[in-house]
Amino acid sequence: FGQSFSVNVTSLFNFLEAVRQFSPETRLFYAASSHIFGRPKTEPQDENTRIQPLNLYAVTKVAGLNLCRMYRTVHHVFASVGILYNHESPLRGGQFVSQKIARGAVRCRKDPSYRLVLGDLKGEVDWGYAPDYVDAMHRILSLPKADDFVIATGEKHAVEDFVRIAFETLGLDWQKFVTERKEIITRPAVALVGNPAKLAGKTGWHPSVTFPEMVKKMVNGLLSMIMVQL
């Protein structure tokens, strides 16, 4: 919690104050998270969905969101907020299920005796391509007025779909290599899906990479990194 608070609240506050006092023309983008919605009763979620954080990380993200809103209203700082849903690339950390699957598929091709153990394969996630989300951030900062925006694809896909495409990319049958253990909690544990209609309407943004293309990019990106290391 201490690290999340330092990054999402204290550091953000320092940046906002610096902009207010010394660089009022600077535009700031803050990356919030879909975790701020907790377990919403409706889907898809948008900018008006009730905020109800259920973990300490989400609490700090809500605090950052509110800091930006306050500085916009009171001090007229250009502080926009993106409420980001899952965004993936080959650079994703190994603790995330998307990267665990991609790395597992690559390892299975190298070592046919290896078995990838995952949680509930029926769990669903709104997965987007990270470079697309950075494009959304740039568009948001280019608008004449700061605001809050959901950045998401608007589509949910099962973990099993991710697994199948990742292994197919390498010419493998995933069912021969993957073991499901539903007691393992898959991140995120709650299925969330965002509504990017406001973002699309204000900036013209739409994902340029489909879900299957994104999965293939993650697997092929890992293969390229391995080849470079060799």
C-alpha positions as CSV (number, residue, x, y, z in Angstrom):
1,F,0.0,0.0,0.0
2,G,2.8,2.4,0.8
3,Q,4.3,2.2,-2.6
4,S,0.9,2.6,-4.3
5,F,0.2,5.6,-2.1
6,S,3.5,7.2,-2.9
7,V,3.1,6.8,-6.7
8,N,-0.6,7.4,-7.1
9,V,-1.2,10.1,-4.5
10,T,2.0,11.7,-3.1
11,S,3.9,11.9,-6.4
12,L,0.8,12.9,-8.3
13,F,0.2,15.7,-5.8
14,N,3.7,17.0,-6.3
15,F,3.4,17.0,-10.1
16,L,0.0,18.8,-9.9
17,E,1.4,21.4,-7.5
18,A,4.5,21.9,-9.7
19,V,2.2,22.5,-12.7
20,R,0.0,24.9,-10.7
21,Q,2.9,27.0,-9.4
22,F,5.5,26.9,-12.1
23,S,4.1,25.6,-15.4
24,P,0.4,26.3,-15.8
25,E,0.4,25.5,-19.5
26,T,1.6,21.9,-18.9
27,R,-0.8,19.1,-19.6
28,L,-0.9,16.2,-17.3
29,F,-2.3,12.7,-17.8
30,Y,-3.1,10.4,-14.9
31,A,-3.5,6.6,-15.4
32,A,-6.3,5.4,-13.2
33,S,-7.6,1.9,-13.2
34,S,-10.8,-0.1,-13.8
35,H,-10.2,-1.5,-10.3
36,I,-11.9,1.7,-9.0
37,F,-15.3,0.2,-9.9
38,G,-14.9,-2.8,-7.6
39,R,-17.7,-5.2,-8.4
40,P,-20.1,-3.1,-10.5
41,K,-23.7,-4.2,-10.9
42,T,-23.8,-3.0,-14.5
43,E,-21.7,-3.4,-17.6
44,P,-20.1,-2.0,-19.5
45,Q,-18.7,0.6,-17.1
46,D,-18.3,4.2,-18.2
47,E,-17.3,7.5,-16.6
48,N,-20.5,7.6,-14.6
49,T,-20.3,4.2,-13.1
50,R,-20.3,4.2,-9.3
51,I,-16.8,4.2,-7.8
52,Q,-16.4,1.5,-5.1
53,P,-12.8,0.4,-4.6
54,L,-12.3,-3.0,-2.9
55,N,-8.6,-3.1,-2.5
56,L,-5.9,-0.7,-1.3
57,Y,-4.4,-0.3,-4.8
58,A,-7.8,0.8,-6.1
59,V,-8.2,3.2,-3.1
60,T,-5.1,5.0,-4.1
61,K,-6.2,5.2,-7.8
62,V,-9.5,6.8,-6.7
63,A,-7.5,9.3,-4.6
64,G,-5.4,10.2,-7.7
65,L,-8.6,10.6,-9.8
66,N,-10.1,12.9,-7.2
67,L,-6.9,14.9,-7.0
68,C,-7.0,15.5,-10.7
69,R,-10.6,16.5,-10.6
70,M,-10.0,19.0,-7.7
71,Y,-7.0,20.6,-9.5
72,R,-9.0,20.9,-12.7
73,T,-11.9,22.6,-10.9
74,V,-10.2,24.7,-8.3
75,H,-6.8,25.5,-10.0
76,H,-7.7,25.1,-13.7
77,V,-4.8,22.7,-14.2
78,F,-5.1,20.6,-17.4
79,A,-5.2,17.2,-15.6
80,S,-6.9,14.4,-17.6
81,V,-7.6,11.0,-16.3
82,G,-7.7,7.7,-18.2
83,I,-9.5,4.8,-16.5
84,L,-7.5,2.0,-18.0
85,Y,-8.6,-1.5,-18.5
86,N,-6.1,-4.3,-19.1
87,H,-3.5,-3.3,-21.6
88,E,-1.0,-5.8,-22.9
89,S,2.3,-6.0,-24.8
90,P,5.4,-8.2,-24.9
91,L,6.8,-6.0,-22.2
92,R,4.1,-6.9,-19.7
93,G,5.3,-8.2,-16.3
94,G,5.5,-11.9,-15.7
95,Q,3.0,-11.8,-12.8
96,F,0.1,-11.0,-15.1
97,V,-1.9,-13.9,-16.5
98,S,-1.5,-12.6,-20.1
99,Q,2.3,-12.8,-19.9
100,K,2.2,-16.0,-18.0
101,I,0.3,-17.6,-20.9
102,A,2.5,-16.2,-23.6
103,R,5.7,-17.2,-21.8
104,G,4.2,-20.6,-21.0
105,A,3.3,-21.2,-24.7
106,V,6.9,-20.4,-25.7
107,R,8.3,-22.6,-23.0
108,C,6.1,-25.5,-24.1
109,R,7.4,-25.3,-27.6
110,K,10.9,-25.5,-26.3
111,D,10.1,-28.2,-23.7
112,P,7.2,-30.4,-24.6
113,S,7.2,-31.9,-21.0
114,Y,6.4,-28.5,-19.5
115,R,2.9,-27.9,-18.2
116,L,1.3,-24.5,-17.8
117,V,-0.9,-24.3,-14.7
118,L,-3.7,-21.6,-14.7
119,G,-6.7,-20.7,-12.7
120,D,-10.3,-20.6,-14.0
121,L,-10.1,-20.6,-17.8
122,K,-13.7,-19.3,-18.1
123,G,-12.7,-16.0,-16.4
124,E,-13.3,-13.0,-18.7
125,V,-11.2,-9.9,-19.2
126,D,-11.4,-6.7,-21.3
127,W,-7.9,-7.0,-22.9
128,G,-6.5,-4.2,-25.1
129,Y,-3.1,-3.5,-26.8
130,A,-0.9,-1.2,-24.8
131,P,0.3,0.9,-27.8
132,D,-3.3,1.6,-28.7
133,Y,-3.9,2.8,-25.2
134,V,-0.9,5.1,-25.4
135,D,-2.4,6.5,-28.6
136,A,-5.6,7.2,-26.6
137,M,-3.6,9.0,-24.0
138,H,-2.0,11.3,-26.6
139,R,-5.4,12.0,-28.1
140,I,-6.8,12.9,-24.7
141,L,-3.9,15.3,-24.0
142,S,-4.6,16.9,-27.4
143,L,-8.2,17.9,-26.5
144,P,-9.0,21.5,-25.7
145,K,-10.3,20.6,-22.3
146,A,-9.2,18.1,-19.7
147,D,-11.6,15.3,-18.7
148,D,-12.0,11.7,-17.5
149,F,-12.1,8.9,-20.0
150,V,-12.6,5.1,-19.9
151,I,-9.9,3.5,-22.1
152,A,-11.1,0.0,-23.0
153,T,-12.0,-2.2,-26.0
154,G,-15.6,-2.8,-24.9
155,E,-15.1,-6.6,-25.4
156,K,-14.6,-9.4,-22.9
157,H,-12.6,-12.6,-23.8
158,A,-12.2,-15.7,-21.7
159,V,-8.8,-16.7,-20.5
160,E,-9.3,-19.9,-22.5
161,D,-9.5,-17.8,-25.7
162,F,-6.1,-16.2,-24.9
163,V,-4.6,-19.6,-24.2
164,R,-5.9,-21.2,-27.4
165,I,-4.7,-18.3,-29.7
166,A,-1.3,-18.2,-27.9
167,F,-0.6,-21.9,-28.4
168,E,-2.1,-21.9,-32.0
169,T,0.4,-19.2,-32.9
170,L,3.2,-21.7,-32.2
171,G,1.4,-24.6,-33.9
172,L,0.5,-26.3,-30.5
173,D,-2.6,-27.8,-29.1
174,W,-3.1,-26.0,-25.8
175,Q,-5.1,-28.9,-24.3
176,K,-2.0,-31.0,-24.2
177,F,0.0,-28.5,-22.2
178,V,-2.4,-26.6,-19.9
179,T,-3.7,-27.7,-16.5
180,E,-6.6,-25.8,-15.0
181,R,-6.9,-25.3,-11.2
182,K,-9.9,-23.1,-10.4
183,E,-8.7,-22.5,-6.9
184,I,-6.0,-20.3,-8.3
185,I,-7.2,-16.7,-8.4
186,T,-6.8,-15.2,-11.9
187,R,-6.0,-11.5,-12.1
188,P,-8.3,-9.6,-12.3
189,A,-10.7,-11.8,-10.2
190,V,-13.7,-9.7,-11.3
191,A,-14.8,-9.6,-14.9
192,L,-14.8,-5.9,-16.0
193,V,-15.6,-4.5,-19.4
194,G,-15.4,-0.8,-20.3
195,N,-17.4,1.5,-22.5
196,P,-15.0,3.7,-24.6
197,A,-17.9,5.6,-26.3
198,K,-17.0,8.9,-24.8
199,L,-13.4,8.6,-25.8
200,A,-14.4,7.6,-29.4
201,G,-16.8,10.4,-29.6
202,K,-14.3,13.1,-28.4
203,T,-11.2,11.8,-30.1
204,G,-12.1,9.3,-32.8
205,W,-10.1,6.6,-31.0
206,H,-10.8,3.0,-31.7
207,P,-8.5,0.0,-31.1
208,S,-6.3,-0.7,-34.1
209,V,-5.4,-4.2,-33.0
210,T,-7.9,-7.0,-32.5
211,F,-7.8,-9.4,-29.6
212,P,-6.3,-12.3,-31.6
213,E,-3.8,-10.0,-33.2
214,M,-2.8,-8.7,-29.7
215,V,-2.2,-12.3,-28.4
216,K,-0.1,-13.1,-31.5
217,K,1.9,-10.0,-31.0
218,M,2.7,-10.9,-27.4
219,V,3.8,-14.4,-28.3
220,N,5.9,-13.3,-31.4
221,G,7.3,-10.4,-29.4
222,L,8.6,-12.9,-26.8
223,L,10.1,-15.0,-29.5
224,S,11.9,-12.0,-31.0
225,M,13.3,-11.1,-27.6
226,I,14.6,-14.6,-27.1
227,M,16.3,-14.6,-30.5
228,V,18.0,-11.2,-29.7
229,Q,19.3,-12.6,-26.4
230,L,20.7,-15.6,-28.3
